[in-house]
Amino acid sequence: MPKTASLRPRDSAAPHRPIASLAGLLCEWLPRQRWFAGRDQPVTDLAVLSMTELFPGCVHLLVHAGQGGAPAPGGASPAGACYQLLLGVRKRPAPHLDRAFIGRPQDGPLAGHAVYDALHDPRSAALLLERLRSPGTAGPLHFEADPAVRVPGGLAPRLLDAEQSNSSLVYGDAYILKVFRRVQPGTNPDLEVPEALAAQGCTRVPAPVAWFRTTEPRPATLGVLQPFLPDASDGWTLALRALATADDFTTEAHELGQATADVHLALATAFPDADGGENGHTVAAMTARLEAAAHCVPALAPFVPGLRTAFGALDGDDAGPPAQRIHGDLHLGQVLRAGPDWFVIDFEGEPSRPLTERRSAQSPVRDVAGMLRSFDYAARQRRPWHPEWARRCRDAYCAGYATRAGWDPRQEHALLRAHETDRAVYEAVYEARHRPDWLPVPMAAIERLAVREG
């Protein structure tokens, strides 16, 4: 077995001494990670908020990565954020851990040891599952589980390679553990919502079977274990496959609309006292995001006056369906199809948004608008562009939604336009910063939405 090093502090007066020599390495490593929110800015300082040795050779950290400067436009990373790290330490790591390598400290108690992201290490990943299988505590960390579910031991772990804002481990194609990288105080919606929907008997969302959290520096959710659907395909992959083979996707879109409505109905029942707050402050927030985005993406500037009119619908007396708990970041990548059924996943919402905002009641039209934008994105992945494919899918999705919800999103034209506009503005900022070649996709929607329709 590879030799590991203990990360226990040498004395109580310097509880975080072992990590002090790592600060420089982590400041360089963090901005290169897909899940790090502030990749366009350097990490200027690093503060350890919590440090717990889970087992020999693996330490759990919560760190505050400070980044100088004001918050970026469009709601992106502010001047710093809290991140969850699991670090492995070995004298001579195995070759398969090369891609997880962070560096070798030059001094301190870890001098000469290789430090790496422990989630890439099958041994560490397997031991993490064992902690979840045996509820208990490790310092400020609390491992908890549904007593009605028995998770078997010995499940082989593998880390998913998909680019996302968190890290996910699959165990034996039976369970998936999402480790939240960016941590905010409070209960994460990706634990709170599936747990509440399971209590309602909603089968559209996999129920959590185990989770872990911290009590320091403030209570927060750190990870959630749920059943894995090994034979499922995400909606984005299925949509692109249909486009590539010129297949119709309206049946799937119609059924997806029904699934979305089922989840919305269950959410309304599970959270009857959700704190609303639509209309007035929503209009102000959308307008502020638009104006900030125009500074970040100059191409938006000519369309700002027209886009601003879209938000007026939220100030009217007819505000559409009541505000309630929603998904918050719904698109084709957040749904899975296994056999004939659609499942909805990833209720965390946009990690860059405050947790209180993500847990607040909002119009269900926001989720619908997110999915409609996703159909447009999919259609534009093929050349020539297929606008009719997107239109048919959008209509089928709304029709399916109406059969379950009792109201048709297409009849809330002004409200739908407002939420589509807000989503397209967000997309324009994201693409300008991360995928400039994709900017024409939201800009095409911006041009359409800037003109008052109907």
TORKOL-4160 file (C-alpha; in steps of 0.2 Angstrom, whole numbers, padded with zeros to 4 digits, m for minus):
454
<pt num="1" X="0000" Y="0000" Z="0000"/>
<pt num="2" X="0007" Y="0017" Z="m0004"/>
<pt num="3" X="0014" Y="0026" Z="0011"/>
<pt num="4" X="0003" Y="0040" Z="0017"/>
<pt num="5" X="0007" Y="0055" Z="0029"/>
<pt num="6" X="m0003" Y="0061" Z="0044"/>
<pt num="7" X="m0010" Y="0078" Z="0043"/>
<pt num="8" X="m0013" Y="0081" Z="0062"/>
<pt num="9" X="m0007" Y="0097" Z="0068"/>
<pt num="10" X="0009" Y="0096" Z="0078"/>
<pt num="11" X="0002" Y="0107" Z="0092"/>
<pt num="12" X="m0014" Y="0115" Z="0097"/>
<pt num="13" X="m0007" Y="0133" Z="0095"/>
<pt num="14" X="m0006" Y="0131" Z="0077"/>
<pt num="15" X="m0021" Y="0120" Z="0072"/>
<pt num="16" X="m0019" Y="0124" Z="0053"/>
<pt num="17" X="0000" Y="0124" Z="0052"/>
<pt num="18" X="0000" Y="0108" Z="0040"/>
<pt num="19" X="m0009" Y="0118" Z="0027"/>
<pt num="20" X="0001" Y="0134" Z="0029"/>
<pt num="21" X="0014" Y="0127" Z="0017"/>
<pt num="22" X="0000" Y="0123" Z="0004"/>
<pt num="23" X="m0007" Y="0140" Z="0002"/>
<pt num="24" X="0004" Y="0145" Z="m0013"/>
<pt num="25" X="0000" Y="0128" Z="m0022"/>
<pt num="26" X="m0018" Y="0130" Z="m0019"/>
<pt num="27" X="m0019" Y="0148" Z="m0025"/>
<pt num="28" X="m0012" Y="0142" Z="m0041"/>
<pt num="29" X="m0022" Y="0126" Z="m0042"/>
<pt num="30" X="m0039" Y="0132" Z="m0038"/>
<pt num="31" X="m0042" Y="0144" Z="m0053"/>
<pt num="32" X="m0038" Y="0130" Z="m0065"/>
<pt num="33" X="m0053" Y="0119" Z="m0058"/>
<pt num="34" X="m0069" Y="0118" Z="m0068"/>
<pt num="35" X="m0079" Y="0120" Z="m0052"/>
<pt num="36" X="m0070" Y="0136" Z="m0046"/>
<pt num="37" X="m0082" Y="0151" Z="m0049"/>
<pt num="38" X="m0068" Y="0164" Z="m0051"/>
<pt num="39" X="m0057" Y="0157" Z="m0064"/>
<pt num="40" X="m0055" Y="0173" Z="m0073"/>
<pt num="41" X="m0047" Y="0181" Z="m0057"/>
<pt num="42" X="m0032" Y="0176" Z="m0047"/>
<pt num="43" X="m0033" Y="0170" Z="m0029"/>
<pt num="44" X="m0025" Y="0183" Z="m0018"/>
<pt num="45" X="m0026" Y="0175" Z="m0001"/>
<pt num="46" X="m0032" Y="0158" Z="0006"/>
<pt num="47" X="m0040" Y="0156" Z="0024"/>
<pt num="48" X="m0043" Y="0139" Z="0032"/>
<pt num="49" X="m0061" Y="0139" Z="0039"/>
<pt num="50" X="m0061" Y="0121" Z="0045"/>
<pt num="51" X="m0049" Y="0106" Z="0044"/>
<pt num="52" X="m0053" Y="0088" Z="0049"/>
<pt num="53" X="m0043" Y="0073" Z="0046"/>
<pt num="54" X="m0055" Y="0060" Z="0039"/>
<pt num="55" X="m0042" Y="0046" Z="0039"/>
<pt num="56" X="m0024" Y="0044" Z="0038"/>
<pt num="57" X="m0018" Y="0052" Z="0022"/>
<pt num="58" X="m0034" Y="0062" Z="0018"/>
<pt num="59" X="m0039" Y="0079" Z="0026"/>
<pt num="60" X="m0056" Y="0088" Z="0023"/>
<pt num="61" X="m0054" Y="0107" Z="0021"/>
<pt num="62" X="m0066" Y="0122" Z="0020"/>
<pt num="63" X="m0056" Y="0137" Z="0014"/>
<pt num="64" X="m0060" Y="0154" Z="0009"/>
<pt num="65" X="m0052" Y="0159" Z="m0007"/>
<pt num="66" X="m0050" Y="0178" Z="m0008"/>
<pt num="67" X="m0050" Y="0187" Z="m0025"/>
<pt num="68" X="m0047" Y="0205" Z="m0025"/>
<pt num="69" X="m0059" Y="0217" Z="m0034"/>
<pt num="70" X="m0077" Y="0220" Z="m0035"/>
<pt num="71" X="m0091" Y="0207" Z="m0039"/>
<pt num="72" X="m0091" Y="0203" Z="m0058"/>
<pt num="73" X="m0106" Y="0209" Z="m0068"/>
<pt num="74" X="m0120" Y="0196" Z="m0070"/>
<pt num="75" X="m0120" Y="0189" Z="m0053"/>
<pt num="76" X="m0103" Y="0180" Z="m0055"/>
<pt num="77" X="m0091" Y="0176" Z="m0041"/>
<pt num="78" X="m0089" Y="0190" Z="m0028"/>
<pt num="79" X="m0072" Y="0195" Z="m0021"/>
<pt num="80" X="m0071" Y="0178" Z="m0012"/>
<pt num="81" X="m0080" Y="0162" Z="m0008"/>
<pt num="82" X="m0079" Y="0146" Z="0003"/>
<pt num="83" X="m0074" Y="0130" Z="m0006"/>
<pt num="84" X="m0074" Y="0112" Z="0000"/>
<pt num="85" X="m0058" Y="0102" Z="m0003"/>
<pt num="86" X="m0053" Y="0084" Z="0001"/>
<pt num="87" X="m0034" Y="0083" Z="0000"/>
<pt num="88" X="m0023" Y="0067" Z="m0001"/>
<pt num="89" X="m0005" Y="0066" Z="0004"/>
<pt num="90" X="0007" Y="0052" Z="m0001"/>
<pt num="91" X="0026" Y="0051" Z="m0001"/>
<pt num="92" X="0025" Y="0042" Z="m0018"/>
<pt num="93" X="0008" Y="0043" Z="m0026"/>
<pt num="94" X="0002" Y="0030" Z="m0040"/>
<pt num="95" X="0003" Y="0036" Z="m0058"/>
<pt num="96" X="m0016" Y="0036" Z="m0060"/>
<pt num="97" X="m0016" Y="0051" Z="m0048"/>
<pt num="98" X="m0005" Y="0062" Z="m0059"/>
<pt num="99" X="m0020" Y="0072" Z="m0066"/>
<pt num="100" X="m0026" Y="0075" Z="m0048"/>
<pt num="101" X="m0008" Y="0082" Z="m0043"/>
<pt num="102" X="m0008" Y="0099" Z="m0034"/>
<pt num="103" X="0010" Y="0100" Z="m0029"/>
<pt num="104" X="0024" Y="0096" Z="m0016"/>
<pt num="105" X="0026" Y="0108" Z="m0002"/>
<pt num="106" X="0044" Y="0114" Z="0000"/>
<pt num="107" X="0043" Y="0116" Z="0019"/>
<pt num="108" X="0033" Y="0112" Z="0034"/>
<pt num="109" X="0027" Y="0095" Z="0040"/>
<pt num="110" X="0022" Y="0090" Z="0022"/>
<pt num="111" X="0038" Y="0095" Z="0014"/>
<pt num="112" X="0042" Y="0082" Z="0000"/>
<pt num="113" X="0025" Y="0074" Z="0000"/>
<pt num="114" X="0014" Y="0074" Z="m0015"/>
<pt num="115" X="m0003" Y="0083" Z="m0012"/>
<pt num="116" X="m0018" Y="0079" Z="m0023"/>
<pt num="117" X="m0036" Y="0080" Z="m0025"/>
<pt num="118" X="m0042" Y="0065" Z="m0015"/>
<pt num="119" X="m0058" Y="0062" Z="m0024"/>
<pt num="120" X="m0048" Y="0055" Z="m0039"/>
<pt num="121" X="m0041" Y="0042" Z="m0027"/>
<pt num="122" X="m0051" Y="0026" Z="m0027"/>
<pt num="123" X="m0045" Y="0022" Z="m0009"/>
<pt num="124" X="m0051" Y="0039" Z="m0002"/>
<pt num="125" X="m0067" Y="0038" Z="m0012"/>
<pt num="126" X="m0071" Y="0021" Z="m0005"/>
<pt num="127" X="m0067" Y="0027" Z="0013"/>
<pt num="128" X="m0078" Y="0042" Z="0010"/>
<pt num="129" X="m0093" Y="0030" Z="0006"/>
<pt num="130" X="m0089" Y="0020" Z="0022"/>
<pt num="131" X="m0091" Y="0036" Z="0032"/>
<pt num="132" X="m0108" Y="0038" Z="0024"/>
<pt num="133" X="m0113" Y="0020" Z="0027"/>
<pt num="134" X="m0109" Y="0022" Z="0046"/>
<pt num="135" X="m0117" Y="0038" Z="0052"/>
<pt num="136" X="m0107" Y="0048" Z="0065"/>
<pt num="137" X="m0096" Y="0063" Z="0067"/>
<pt num="138" X="m0078" Y="0068" Z="0063"/>
<pt num="139" X="m0074" Y="0084" Z="0072"/>
<pt num="140" X="m0087" Y="0097" Z="0065"/>
<pt num="141" X="m0092" Y="0084" Z="0051"/>
<pt num="142" X="m0108" Y="0075" Z="0053"/>
<pt num="143" X="m0112" Y="0059" Z="0042"/>
<pt num="144" X="m0131" Y="0055" Z="0041"/>
<pt num="145" X="m0142" Y="0042" Z="0032"/>
<pt num="146" X="m0160" Y="0037" Z="0029"/>
<pt num="147" X="m0162" Y="0022" Z="0041"/>
<pt num="148" X="m0174" Y="0014" Z="0029"/>
<pt num="149" X="m0160" Y="0012" Z="0016"/>
<pt num="150" X="m0145" Y="0000" Z="0017"/>
<pt num="151" X="m0131" Y="0005" Z="0006"/>
<pt num="152" X="m0120" Y="m0010" Z="0002"/>
<pt num="153" X="m0101" Y="m0009" Z="0005"/>
<pt num="154" X="m0087" Y="m0013" Z="m0007"/>
<pt num="155" X="m0095" Y="m0003" Z="m0021"/>
<pt num="156" X="m0081" Y="0002" Z="m0034"/>
<pt num="157" X="m0080" Y="0021" Z="m0035"/>
<pt num="158" X="m0077" Y="0032" Z="m0051"/>
<pt num="159" X="m0076" Y="0050" Z="m0053"/>
<pt num="160" X="m0087" Y="0058" Z="m0067"/>
<pt num="161" X="m0077" Y="0068" Z="m0079"/>
<pt num="162" X="m0091" Y="0079" Z="m0085"/>
<pt num="163" X="m0088" Y="0098" Z="m0082"/>
<pt num="164" X="m0099" Y="0104" Z="m0069"/>
<pt num="165" X="m0099" Y="0116" Z="m0054"/>
<pt num="166" X="m0097" Y="0101" Z="m0041"/>
<pt num="167" X="m0089" Y="0084" Z="m0041"/>
<pt num="168" X="m0098" Y="0068" Z="m0042"/>
<pt num="169" X="m0093" Y="0050" Z="m0038"/>
<pt num="170" X="m0102" Y="0035" Z="m0044"/>
<pt num="171" X="m0102" Y="0019" Z="m0033"/>
<pt num="172" X="m0104" Y="0003" Z="m0042"/>
<pt num="173" X="m0117" Y="0011" Z="m0054"/>
<pt num="174" X="m0129" Y="0010" Z="m0040"/>
<pt num="175" X="m0127" Y="0027" Z="m0031"/>
<pt num="176" X="m0120" Y="0044" Z="m0035"/>
<pt num="177" X="m0112" Y="0056" Z="m0022"/>
<pt num="178" X="m0112" Y="0074" Z="m0026"/>
<pt num="179" X="m0099" Y="0084" Z="m0017"/>
<pt num="180" X="m0103" Y="0102" Z="m0016"/>
<pt num="181" X="m0087" Y="0112" Z="m0020"/>
<pt num="182" X="m0094" Y="0130" Z="m0017"/>
<pt num="183" X="m0102" Y="0130" Z="0000"/>
<pt num="184" X="m0114" Y="0142" Z="0008"/>
<pt num="185" X="m0121" Y="0142" Z="0025"/>
<pt num="186" X="m0138" Y="0133" Z="0026"/>
<pt num="187" X="m0147" Y="0118" Z="0019"/>
<pt num="188" X="m0142" Y="0115" Z="0001"/>
<pt num="189" X="m0158" Y="0114" Z="m0010"/>
<pt num="190" X="m0151" Y="0098" Z="m0018"/>
<pt num="191" X="m0154" Y="0089" Z="m0001"/>
<pt num="192" X="m0169" Y="0099" Z="0005"/>
<pt num="193" X="m0179" Y="0097" Z="m0011"/>
<pt num="194" X="m0177" Y="0079" Z="m0015"/>
<pt num="195" X="m0180" Y="0074" Z="0003"/>
<pt num="196" X="m0196" Y="0084" Z="0003"/>
<pt num="197" X="m0202" Y="0077" Z="m0013"/>
<pt num="198" X="m0199" Y="0059" Z="m0008"/>
<pt num="199" X="m0210" Y="0063" Z="0007"/>
<pt num="200" X="m0224" Y="0068" Z="m0005"/>
<pt num="201" X="m0222" Y="0052" Z="m0015"/>
<pt num="202" X="m0215" Y="0061" Z="m0030"/>
<pt num="203" X="m0205" Y="0048" Z="m0040"/>
<pt num="204" X="m0198" Y="0060" Z="m0053"/>
<pt num="205" X="m0183" Y="0064" Z="m0042"/>
<pt num="206" X="m0171" Y="0052" Z="m0034"/>
<pt num="207" X="m0172" Y="0052" Z="m0015"/>
<pt num="208" X="m0157" Y="0055" Z="m0005"/>
<pt num="209" X="m0151" Y="0040" Z="0005"/>
<pt num="210" X="m0136" Y="0048" Z="0014"/>
<pt num="211" X="m0128" Y="0065" Z="0016"/>
<pt num="212" X="m0114" Y="0075" Z="0026"/>
<pt num="213" X="m0114" Y="0092" Z="0033"/>
<pt num="214" X="m0103" Y="0103" Z="0044"/>
<pt num="215" X="m0106" Y="0114" Z="0059"/>
<pt num="216" X="m0091" Y="0125" Z="0057"/>
<pt num="217" X="m0088" Y="0139" Z="0054"/>
<pt num="218" X="m0107" Y="0139" Z="0051"/>
<pt num="219" X="m0119" Y="0124" Z="0047"/>
<pt num="220" X="m0119" Y="0119" Z="0029"/>
<pt num="221" X="m0123" Y="0104" Z="0018"/>
<pt num="222" X="m0107" Y="0097" Z="0010"/>
<pt num="223" X="m0113" Y="0082" Z="0000"/>
<pt num="224" X="m0128" Y="0071" Z="m0005"/>
<pt num="225" X="m0129" Y="0052" Z="m0010"/>
<pt num="226" X="m0143" Y="0047" Z="m0021"/>
<pt num="227" X="m0148" Y="0032" Z="m0032"/>
<pt num="228" X="m0139" Y="0032" Z="m0048"/>
<pt num="229" X="m0148" Y="0028" Z="m0065"/>
<pt num="230" X="m0135" Y="0019" Z="m0075"/>
<pt num="231" X="m0145" Y="0016" Z="m0090"/>
<pt num="232" X="m0152" Y="0034" Z="m0091"/>
<pt num="233" X="m0147" Y="0047" Z="m0104"/>
<pt num="234" X="m0148" Y="0066" Z="m0101"/>
<pt num="235" X="m0160" Y="0077" Z="m0111"/>
<pt num="236" X="m0146" Y="0086" Z="m0120"/>
<pt num="237" X="m0138" Y="0070" Z="m0126"/>
<pt num="238" X="m0155" Y="0064" Z="m0132"/>
<pt num="239" X="m0160" Y="0080" Z="m0141"/>
<pt num="240" X="m0143" Y="0081" Z="m0150"/>
<pt num="241" X="m0145" Y="0063" Z="m0155"/>
<pt num="242" X="m0162" Y="0066" Z="m0162"/>
<pt num="243" X="m0156" Y="0081" Z="m0172"/>
<pt num="244" X="m0141" Y="0071" Z="m0179"/>
<pt num="245" X="m0153" Y="0058" Z="m0186"/>
<pt num="246" X="m0167" Y="0070" Z="m0191"/>
<pt num="247" X="m0178" Y="0062" Z="m0179"/>
<pt num="248" X="m0194" Y="0070" Z="m0171"/>
<pt num="249" X="m0192" Y="0075" Z="m0153"/>
<pt num="250" X="m0209" Y="0081" Z="m0149"/>
<pt num="251" X="m0216" Y="0066" Z="m0140"/>
<pt num="252" X="m0201" Y="0066" Z="m0128"/>
<pt num="253" X="m0203" Y="0085" Z="m0126"/>
<pt num="254" X="m0222" Y="0083" Z="m0122"/>
<pt num="255" X="m0218" Y="0070" Z="m0109"/>
<pt num="256" X="m0204" Y="0081" Z="m0102"/>
<pt num="257" X="m0217" Y="0095" Z="m0100"/>
<pt num="258" X="m0228" Y="0083" Z="m0090"/>
<pt num="259" X="m0214" Y="0078" Z="m0079"/>
<pt num="260" X="m0209" Y="0096" Z="m0076"/>
<pt num="261" X="m0227" Y="0100" Z="m0071"/>
<pt num="262" X="m0228" Y="0085" Z="m0060"/>
<pt num="263" X="m0212" Y="0091" Z="m0050"/>
<pt num="264" X="m0220" Y="0109" Z="m0049"/>
<pt num="265" X="m0236" Y="0102" Z="m0042"/>
<pt num="266" X="m0226" Y="0091" Z="m0029"/>
<pt num="267" X="m0215" Y="0106" Z="m0024"/>
<pt num="268" X="m0230" Y="0117" Z="m0021"/>
<pt num="269" X="m0237" Y="0104" Z="m0009"/>
<pt num="270" X="m0221" Y="0101" Z="m0001"/>
<pt num="271" X="m0217" Y="0119" Z="0002"/>
<pt num="272" X="m0234" Y="0127" Z="0005"/>
<pt num="273" X="m0227" Y="0142" Z="0015"/>
<pt num="274" X="m0212" Y="0146" Z="0003"/>
<pt num="275" X="m0208" Y="0164" Z="0005"/>
<pt num="276" X="m0213" Y="0173" Z="m0011"/>
<pt num="277" X="m0207" Y="0189" Z="m0017"/>
<pt num="278" X="m0210" Y="0190" Z="m0035"/>
<pt num="279" X="m0215" Y="0205" Z="m0045"/>
<pt num="280" X="m0207" Y="0221" Z="m0038"/>
<pt num="281" X="m0190" Y="0215" Z="m0032"/>
<pt num="282" X="m0189" Y="0203" Z="m0046"/>
<pt num="283" X="m0191" Y="0217" Z="m0059"/>
<pt num="284" X="m0178" Y="0227" Z="m0050"/>
<pt num="285" X="m0166" Y="0211" Z="m0050"/>
<pt num="286" X="m0169" Y="0207" Z="m0068"/>
<pt num="287" X="m0166" Y="0225" Z="m0073"/>
<pt num="288" X="m0150" Y="0226" Z="m0063"/>
<pt num="289" X="m0144" Y="0210" Z="m0071"/>
<pt num="290" X="m0147" Y="0217" Z="m0088"/>
<pt num="291" X="m0138" Y="0233" Z="m0085"/>
<pt num="292" X="m0123" Y="0225" Z="m0077"/>
<pt num="293" X="m0123" Y="0212" Z="m0091"/>
<pt num="294" X="m0122" Y="0226" Z="m0104"/>
<pt num="295" X="m0106" Y="0233" Z="m0096"/>
<pt num="296" X="m0099" Y="0215" Z="m0097"/>
<pt num="297" X="m0105" Y="0211" Z="m0115"/>
<pt num="298" X="m0105" Y="0227" Z="m0126"/>
<pt num="299" X="m0115" Y="0218" Z="m0139"/>
<pt num="300" X="m0130" Y="0219" Z="m0128"/>
<pt num="301" X="m0130" Y="0238" Z="m0126"/>
<pt num="302" X="m0141" Y="0241" Z="m0142"/>
<pt num="303" X="m0154" Y="0230" Z="m0136"/>
<pt num="304" X="m0156" Y="0236" Z="m0118"/>
<pt num="305" X="m0171" Y="0248" Z="m0121"/>
<pt num="306" X="m0181" Y="0234" Z="m0129"/>
<pt num="307" X="m0176" Y="0221" Z="m0117"/>
<pt num="308" X="m0180" Y="0232" Z="m0102"/>
<pt num="309" X="m0199" Y="0232" Z="m0108"/>
<pt num="310" X="m0200" Y="0214" Z="m0106"/>
<pt num="311" X="m0199" Y="0215" Z="m0087"/>
<pt num="312" X="m0214" Y="0226" Z="m0087"/>
<pt num="313" X="m0226" Y="0211" Z="m0087"/>
<pt num="314" X="m0220" Y="0207" Z="m0069"/>
<pt num="315" X="m0227" Y="0224" Z="m0063"/>
<pt num="316" X="m0245" Y="0220" Z="m0070"/>
<pt num="317" X="m0260" Y="0214" Z="m0060"/>
<pt num="318" X="m0260" Y="0198" Z="m0070"/>
<pt num="319" X="m0244" Y="0190" Z="m0063"/>
<pt num="320" X="m0248" Y="0173" Z="m0069"/>
<pt num="321" X="m0247" Y="0157" Z="m0058"/>
<pt num="322" X="m0243" Y="0159" Z="m0040"/>
<pt num="323" X="m0224" Y="0160" Z="m0034"/>
<pt num="324" X="m0218" Y="0143" Z="m0027"/>
<pt num="325" X="m0202" Y="0133" Z="m0024"/>
<pt num="326" X="m0195" Y="0129" Z="m0041"/>
<pt num="327" X="m0180" Y="0120" Z="m0049"/>
<pt num="328" X="m0171" Y="0136" Z="m0052"/>
<pt num="329" X="m0159" Y="0131" Z="m0066"/>
<pt num="330" X="m0169" Y="0119" Z="m0077"/>
<pt num="331" X="m0163" Y="0114" Z="m0094"/>
<pt num="332" X="m0160" Y="0098" Z="m0104"/>
<pt num="333" X="m0144" Y="0094" Z="m0095"/>
<pt num="334" X="m0154" Y="0093" Z="m0079"/>
<pt num="335" X="m0166" Y="0080" Z="m0084"/>
<pt num="336" X="m0163" Y="0061" Z="m0087"/>
<pt num="337" X="m0173" Y="0048" Z="m0097"/>
<pt num="338" X="m0173" Y="0030" Z="m0091"/>
<pt num="339" X="m0185" Y="0019" Z="m0101"/>
<pt num="340" X="m0201" Y="0028" Z="m0103"/>
<pt num="341" X="m0199" Y="0040" Z="m0089"/>
<pt num="342" X="m0191" Y="0057" Z="m0086"/>
<pt num="343" X="m0182" Y="0062" Z="m0070"/>
<pt num="344" X="m0177" Y="0079" Z="m0064"/>
<pt num="345" X="m0160" Y="0081" Z="m0055"/>
<pt num="346" X="m0149" Y="0095" Z="m0048"/>
<pt num="347" X="m0160" Y="0106" Z="m0038"/>
<pt num="348" X="m0145" Y="0116" Z="m0031"/>
<pt num="349" X="m0149" Y="0130" Z="m0043"/>
<pt num="350" X="m0135" Y="0142" Z="m0049"/>
<pt num="351" X="m0121" Y="0141" Z="m0036"/>
<pt num="352" X="m0116" Y="0159" Z="m0039"/>
<pt num="353" X="m0133" Y="0165" Z="m0033"/>
<pt num="354" X="m0136" Y="0167" Z="m0014"/>
<pt num="355" X="m0143" Y="0152" Z="m0005"/>
<pt num="356" X="m0158" Y="0162" Z="0001"/>
<pt num="357" X="m0162" Y="0167" Z="m0017"/>
<pt num="358" X="m0161" Y="0149" Z="m0023"/>
<pt num="359" X="m0173" Y="0143" Z="m0009"/>
<pt num="360" X="m0186" Y="0157" Z="m0011"/>
<pt num="361" X="m0202" Y="0155" Z="m0020"/>
<pt num="362" X="m0202" Y="0161" Z="m0038"/>
<pt num="363" X="m0213" Y="0159" Z="m0053"/>
<pt num="364" X="m0214" Y="0142" Z="m0061"/>
<pt num="365" X="m0213" Y="0151" Z="m0078"/>
<pt num="366" X="m0194" Y="0153" Z="m0074"/>
<pt num="367" X="m0191" Y="0135" Z="m0075"/>
<pt num="368" X="m0202" Y="0133" Z="m0091"/>
<pt num="369" X="m0192" Y="0148" Z="m0099"/>
<pt num="370" X="m0175" Y="0139" Z="m0095"/>
<pt num="371" X="m0181" Y="0123" Z="m0104"/>
<pt num="372" X="m0187" Y="0133" Z="m0119"/>
<pt num="373" X="m0170" Y="0141" Z="m0120"/>
<pt num="374" X="m0162" Y="0124" Z="m0119"/>
<pt num="375" X="m0172" Y="0118" Z="m0134"/>
<pt num="376" X="m0165" Y="0133" Z="m0144"/>
<pt num="377" X="m0147" Y="0129" Z="m0139"/>
<pt num="378" X="m0149" Y="0111" Z="m0144"/>
<pt num="379" X="m0156" Y="0116" Z="m0161"/>
<pt num="380" X="m0141" Y="0128" Z="m0165"/>
<pt num="381" X="m0128" Y="0114" Z="m0162"/>
<pt num="382" X="m0132" Y="0108" Z="m0180"/>
<pt num="383" X="m0128" Y="0117" Z="m0196"/>
<pt num="384" X="m0139" Y="0123" Z="m0204"/>
<pt num="385" X="m0149" Y="0129" Z="m0189"/>
<pt num="386" X="m0166" Y="0120" Z="m0187"/>
<pt num="387" X="m0177" Y="0134" Z="m0180"/>
<pt num="388" X="m0193" Y="0123" Z="m0184"/>
<pt num="389" X="m0186" Y="0109" Z="m0173"/>
<pt num="390" X="m0184" Y="0120" Z="m0158"/>
<pt num="391" X="m0202" Y="0128" Z="m0161"/>
<pt num="392" X="m0210" Y="0111" Z="m0162"/>
<pt num="393" X="m0201" Y="0105" Z="m0146"/>
<pt num="394" X="m0206" Y="0121" Z="m0137"/>
<pt num="395" X="m0224" Y="0119" Z="m0142"/>
<pt num="396" X="m0224" Y="0101" Z="m0137"/>
<pt num="397" X="m0216" Y="0104" Z="m0120"/>
<pt num="398" X="m0229" Y="0118" Z="m0116"/>
<pt num="399" X="m0243" Y="0107" Z="m0121"/>
<pt num="400" X="m0237" Y="0093" Z="m0111"/>
<pt num="401" X="m0235" Y="0105" Z="m0096"/>
<pt num="402" X="m0253" Y="0111" Z="m0098"/>
<pt num="403" X="m0260" Y="0094" Z="m0097"/>
<pt num="404" X="m0254" Y="0092" Z="m0079"/>
<pt num="405" X="m0253" Y="0109" Z="m0072"/>
<pt num="406" X="m0270" Y="0115" Z="m0078"/>
<pt num="407" X="m0262" Y="0131" Z="m0086"/>
<pt num="408" X="m0253" Y="0133" Z="m0103"/>
<pt num="409" X="m0236" Y="0143" Z="m0102"/>
<pt num="410" X="m0240" Y="0149" Z="m0119"/>
<pt num="411" X="m0255" Y="0159" Z="m0113"/>
<pt num="412" X="m0243" Y="0169" Z="m0101"/>
<pt num="413" X="m0234" Y="0176" Z="m0116"/>
<pt num="414" X="m0228" Y="0192" Z="m0108"/>
<pt num="415" X="m0222" Y="0183" Z="m0092"/>
<pt num="416" X="m0214" Y="0170" Z="m0102"/>
<pt num="417" X="m0205" Y="0183" Z="m0112"/>
<pt num="418" X="m0199" Y="0192" Z="m0096"/>
<pt num="419" X="m0191" Y="0176" Z="m0089"/>
<pt num="420" X="m0184" Y="0170" Z="m0106"/>
<pt num="421" X="m0176" Y="0188" Z="m0108"/>
<pt num="422" X="m0168" Y="0186" Z="m0090"/>
<pt num="423" X="m0161" Y="0169" Z="m0095"/>
<pt num="424" X="m0154" Y="0174" Z="m0111"/>
<pt num="425" X="m0145" Y="0189" Z="m0103"/>
<pt num="426" X="m0137" Y="0177" Z="m0091"/>
<pt num="427" X="m0132" Y="0166" Z="m0105"/>
<pt num="428" X="m0124" Y="0180" Z="m0115"/>
<pt num="429" X="m0113" Y="0184" Z="m0100"/>
<pt num="430" X="m0108" Y="0166" Z="m0097"/>
<pt num="431" X="m0104" Y="0163" Z="m0115"/>
<pt num="432" X="m0094" Y="0180" Z="m0117"/>
<pt num="433" X="m0084" Y="0174" Z="m0102"/>
<pt num="434" X="m0081" Y="0156" Z="m0105"/>
<pt num="435" X="m0086" Y="0151" Z="m0123"/>
<pt num="436" X="m0085" Y="0166" Z="m0134"/>
<pt num="437" X="m0089" Y="0156" Z="m0149"/>
<pt num="438" X="m0106" Y="0152" Z="m0142"/>
<pt num="439" X="m0111" Y="0170" Z="m0139"/>
<pt num="440" X="m0121" Y="0171" Z="m0156"/>
<pt num="441" X="m0133" Y="0158" Z="m0148"/>
<pt num="442" X="m0140" Y="0169" Z="m0134"/>
<pt num="443" X="m0138" Y="0185" Z="m0145"/>
<pt num="444" X="m0150" Y="0178" Z="m0158"/>
<pt num="445" X="m0163" Y="0176" Z="m0144"/>
<pt num="446" X="m0159" Y="0193" Z="m0137"/>
<pt num="447" X="m0163" Y="0201" Z="m0154"/>
<pt num="448" X="m0179" Y="0192" Z="m0155"/>
<pt num="449" X="m0184" Y="0196" Z="m0137"/>
<pt num="450" X="m0179" Y="0214" Z="m0138"/>
<pt num="451" X="m0194" Y="0217" Z="m0150"/>
<pt num="452" X="m0211" Y="0217" Z="m0141"/>
<pt num="453" X="m0221" Y="0202" Z="m0148"/>
<pt num="454" X="m0239" Y="0199" Z="m0150"/>
